[in-house]
Each structure stands twice: as C-alpha cells, then as structure tokens.
C-alpha cells in the first residue's frame, strides 16, 4: 500500500483530494437540505401550493402508496421551497401520479339534481324504473 502512495505524483493526489472534498460537500448539502425540509411543516408548505381537490388526491395516494408518498411529499416540499413549484391542482397531481405509474383510485359518485333534491345514480334509476 505504501509503495502505491509513494509512486503517485502530487497531481494525482490533489485530484483525489478534490474529488473527496466535492463528495463531502455534496453529502453535507444533501444532509442540510433534508434537515431544513424536516424542520419545515410540510403540510403548511403543501397547503400553500395545493389548489382545488389536490389534498383529496394526495391523501388518497398516501393511503394507497404510503412508502412512495413519503418521497413524493419530500420532493414536492423541496420544489415548493425552491420556488420551482407555485401551484398544483388536483387534476395535475392525479396526472402526475399516473405518469410515474401510480394508479390512484378516487372515490367517485354521480349525483342528479331533480325537483330540488340531490339523488345518487342508483336512486335516479330506481325512481325512473318505478314510473
């Protein structure tokens, strides 16, 4: 091992040192941004950028894919804090999940307003069949 170090010239040693220093700086920066994100209330940050039904889509995805959603939450918060993400609607979030391969199932229902009353699709069909 000592022979190998002795045979290396100063330029090679400096290159190795620079590479190690860059790697340490990258690790430090990652750790620092992670600590900043952990210190920030993520729900408050997401609340600033979510519009419409975004929370509904986000929570449904969180229930169906909890491990992946922790990473997605972290990424969304980082993008919002960096100013690269200003506003996200429920539709945009849904299509984003679809594009990364997450098939988020949302509770949907069809309702009709008839004679001043709101009826579900099944109630509407039943009442139409009775007539």
Protein Blocks (a to p, Z undefined) as FASTA:
>chain_A
ZZmmmmpcfklmmmmmmmmmmmmmmmmmmmmmmmmmmmpcfklmmmmmpghjlmmmmmmm
mmmmmmlmmmmmmmmmmmmmnopafbdcfklmmmmmmmnopacdddddddddeehiacdf
klmmmmmmmZZ
